[in-house]
């Protein structure tokens, strides 16, 4: 789910309320108190299911764990933008993953476009083209810092 990466980039999960305690994932599903259909939630403390989920998620791996579940209020505009970024990444995968910035030989010349070449640095120092291309549109949702990892 690419939305999880976008939430990390904007330093914002749009947390509403959290529930601490013992949880059980059974039949691929977690009973999330007060979650609405189509609402995102974050699981922490699980061995098999940590991360972002969309309620109701029926593809989780069965387990019992003690941790927390955080209900999120992710704006629809951000979720739609994450889908657009994911689609853009898929369309430009060969250019993004290519080993060369530019090359030429014989009568052939190739140079990556600025959006693919001049990516911003991610937290691990890697260049990411989607951040350069979509960064200005993501600024609206960005927090300066985050208190979650």
N, C-alpha and C positions, 0 to 999 in steps of 0.2 A: 504494500500500500504506500504509494508515493506521498500521500498526505502527511504521514508520520515524518518524513524527511523535511517537508515544507514547514511543519510546526517547529521542528528543531531549528531551522534556519531563521524563522521569525521570532524565536525565543518566546513563544507563546502557545500554550495549549488551550487557552480559554476555559480554565478550570472554574467549575461552579461549586460543586459540593463533593465531599469525599466520605467514603465509608471504610473504616478499619475493622478488621476481624478475620474470622475463619470463613473461607469460601470453598465451594465444591463445584467443579466443572463436571457435569454428568451428561452423557449423550451428546457431547460436543457443544454444550451450551452452559452459560453461567447466568444464574438468576441475579440480575442487577436491580437492586431496589430503586424505585422511582425513575428508572430509565424509560424514555419514550422511544417508540419505534423510529428508527432512523437517526437516533442520537449517538454520538461518538462517546466512548469512555476509554479510560486508560487503566490498565492493570499493572500493579507493581507487587512484587513479592512472590510471584509464581515462577516455577522452574520452567514450565512449558508454554506459558501464554502471556508473558509480559509484553506490554506495548499497546498499541492503538487497536480498538475494535469498534465495529458498528453494530448497534443493538437492533435486532437480535442476531448474534453471531452463533451459527450452528456448526462452525468448522473448528472449534477449539479442541484441544487435546484434553481428555479427561484427567483430572487430578484434584487433590485437596491441597489447599495452601492457606497460609496466614499472611495477610498483606493488606493492600488497600485498593479500592476501585474508585476512580475519580470520574465523575460525570463532567462532560465538556459541553461547551456551547460554541462549537466551531461555526463561524459565519458561513452561510451557503456560498457566498462569493469566494471565500478562500478555498473551500472544497472544490468548487468549479474550476478555480484557477489551478489548483494542484492537478486536476484531471487534464487541463490544457497543457501544463508543463510536462506531464508524463507522456502525453501524446506527441508533443514537440520533441522530447528526448528520443522517443521511438523512431520518429521520422528522420532524425539527424544522427542516429547512433553511429553509423559508419564514419561520418565526418568527425564526430566528437571523439570516438575511440581510435581514430587513425593516428599513427605514430608521427606524422609530419605536419608542421605548420604550413610549409609550402614546399614545392618541388618543381623542377623543370628539367626536361631532357628532350632532345630532338626538337620537334615543333610543339611539344606539350608543356603546359604550365598549369599549376594548381596552387591556390592559396586559400586557406580557410577564411571564411567571412569573419568580420570583427566579432560578431556574436558568438562564434564558435572558438575564436582564437583568444580573445581577451577576457576570459572568465575571471571572476573574483576568487580569492582564496577561501576555501572552506576551513572549518576548524582544524582539520588535519593537514592543512597547507596545500591540498590539491586544488587545481584550477577546475572550476565548474562552470560550464557555458550557460546552463539554465539560470544560474544566479545572476550572471551578467545580463542576460536577456530579460528576465522577469523581475529582477531586483527592484526596479522603480515601482512596479505594480504591487510588490509584496511589502513595500515600506509602510503602507497604511496599517498593516497588521502587526508590525514589528515592535517588540519591547526592547529596551536597551539592554536588559540583562534578564537572566532567568534563575529561578531558585530550584530548578529541577535539572536532572542530567539527561 
